[in-house]
Amino acid sequence: MLKAQSIHKSYGQLHILKGVDLEVAKGEIVTIVGASGAGKSSLLNILGTLDRPDSGQLYIDNQELSKLSNKNLSNFRNLKIGFIFQFHHLLSEFDALENVCIPAFIAGLSRGDAEKKASRLLQMLGLGDRMKHKPNELSGGEQQRVAVARALVNNPALIFADEPSGNLDSTNARELHELFLQLRAEFNQTFVIVTHNEDLAALSDRKVTMKDGLIIP
């Protein structure tokens, strides 16, 4: 599902990623761990096509991405990739259903089709009675589940999560981790997750450790 070869990235004089190689199989849950400053989030941004590497190759779902224009890359990202962040980034003026619909609208779905998909996801995630609530009317755990539904609405090939349980208490964090396993079981979703949470890392199929801009054995 994902193959990264010899990924290098520098910001100014700072060489952040120093030739990272990573492969992730379809349906696999991989966590990336390591100390702050190891390059985890920088790698996730490149794997998720939010940033481009200085050199190296990236393949997602058998598509080589380096030669795509910014517009085509943006379209690929919208259709193939879902993102879950530590801060949910829900839009405060929209209710839960509308927030989940936004990527589907960008992909060109009609309002009716987008709302149908979003509603089904929110019901599956236990938020069937919270769809018309705005973010400030939802708990932290509920907000993060809305963000998960938003990441899933276009049925992406790959989901990237950056510290997804970082702002949740232990109960909500455990429920979110179990949700990832449930989604993989139901939809064969592939997850790449950056985390400091050892419980989440232990639940994954494979834990990858980064140090000084490289994945270490």
N, C-alpha and C positions, 0 to 999 in steps of 0.2 A: 504493500500500500504506500509506503514511503521509503525512499532511498536517498540519502545524502552522502556525497563523496567529497572529501577533502575541502570542507567548507572553511574559508578564511574570512575574517572580518576585522577591520581596524577602524577606530574612531580617532582621527588625528594621529598622534604618535602611539596611541594605545592599541596594541595587537590583542583583541579580545578573544577571537576564535582562531585556533592555530592548526587547522586541518582536521576538522571533526568528520568522522564517518559514523553513520547510523542507518540501520534498516529496521523497519517496523512492519510486521505482517498484518494482513487484514484480520480484524477482530481481536487484535492484541491490545492489552492495556500496558503501556510502558510509562514508568515514572522516571523523571530526571531529578537527581538529588545532588547536593554539593553545597559547599560553603558560599556565603554571599560573595559576589565578585568572581565566581568561577566561570561565568558566561552562560548560565542556564537560560535566563530570559532573553539574552541576545540571540541564542540559538533558536529558542522558540519563535521569536519574531521572524527569523529567516525561514524556518521550516513552515511557518504559517503564511509566508509570502508578504508579511507586513513590511519587511525590509529585504534588500537584496544583498547577497554575499559579494565580497570583492573578487573571489574566485571560488571554483568548485561547481559541482552539479547537484541539482535537486530534482527528484522525480516524485510525483504524487499520482497515484492511480495510473501509472504507466505514461504519464505526460511529463516531458522534460520542460522545465519552466523558464530557463534562463533566456530563451529567445523570444518569449512572449512580450508584446508591448504592454505598457502600463494599463491600458484599457482592457486588453484581453486577460491580463493577469488579475485585474479587479473582478472581471466577470467570472473567471475560474474560481477565485476565492469565494465569491458569493454563493456559487453553486456547489462547490466541493468541500468547503472547509467551514467548520463551526468553531466559535471561540467562547470560552468561559474564563472570565478574569476574576481576580480577587475582589475588585470593586465592580459591582454588577453592571454599572453604566446604563441603567434603565433611564428612560426619558420621563422626567417627573410629570410632564403635562399629559401623558398618555396612560391609559389603564393597562392592566396586565395583558389583556388580549391584544390591544393595539401594539404594545411593545414587541410581542412575539411575532406579530404580522409583518413588521418592518422589513426584515430580509426577504420575505416572500414577495412583498410589493416591489422591492428593488429587482427581484428576479423576473418580474412581469406577471405574476399571478393576479387574477382578478380578486377583488375584495372578498367575494363570496367564497372562493376556493381557499384563499389565505386564511380567512376566519375559521373555516371548517377544519383545516389542518391545525391551526393554533389552538382551537377549542379542544380538539381531540388530545393534543399533547398536554395541555394544562389539566384536563381531566385525569389523564394517565398519571400525572405528577401530583395528584391530590389537591389540585387548586380549582376544581370545577365550580366551587361557590365563591371564588375570589377573582374571577376574570374581569369584573368591572371595577375592581379596586385599583387605585393609583399606588405607586411605589411607597409613598409615605404612610399608606394605610396597611402595609404588609410588614410582617416580621422579617428579620434578616434572612432566616432560612427560606421563607416564602419568596423573597426577592431573588435569592440565588436560584431557586427552582424555576422562576420565570425566566431568568437568564439562561438556564439550561434548555428550556423549551425554545427560546429564541435561537439558540445554537443549533437546535435539531430541526427547525421548521422546514429547511430546504433539503432535508435528508442528506446531509453531507457525507462524503466518503471518510472524512477524518475530522476528529475534534481535538483541538488544542486547549489546554486549561493551564492557566498560570496562577498558582497558589489559590485554587478555587475554594478551599475551606479556610483560608487565612483569616477571614473576618467573622467566622462562625464559632459559636460555643461548641463544646465537645459533642453534645447530643445532635445538633444540626450538622456538624461536620461528619459524624458517623453515618447519619441518614443520607448525606450527599454521596459519601463514598459507596454506600450500598446501592444508591441509585445508579452510579456508573456501572456497577456489575449487572444490575437489572437491564440497563439499556443495551449493554453488550450482549446479554443473553437473548433479548427480544429482537434487536435490530442488527446484531453482529457489528456494532459500531467499533471503530478503532479510536483509541485515546492515546494521546501523548500529554503527560501531565508533569509540570514542574511543581515540586512541593517540598516543604520542610517537614510535613506531617508524616511521621514514621508509620502511623497506623495505615494511612493511605498507601504509602510505599509498600507496606507489607501485603496489602490486598492485590497489588498489581501482578501481572504475569512476569514482569521483568523490571528490575531496578537498575538504572544506568547512573553511574556516578561521574560527575564532572569535576575537574580540578585544573586550574590555571589554563582554561580555554581548550581543554581536551577531555575526551571521554577516556577514563582510565579502566583497566581490566579489574 
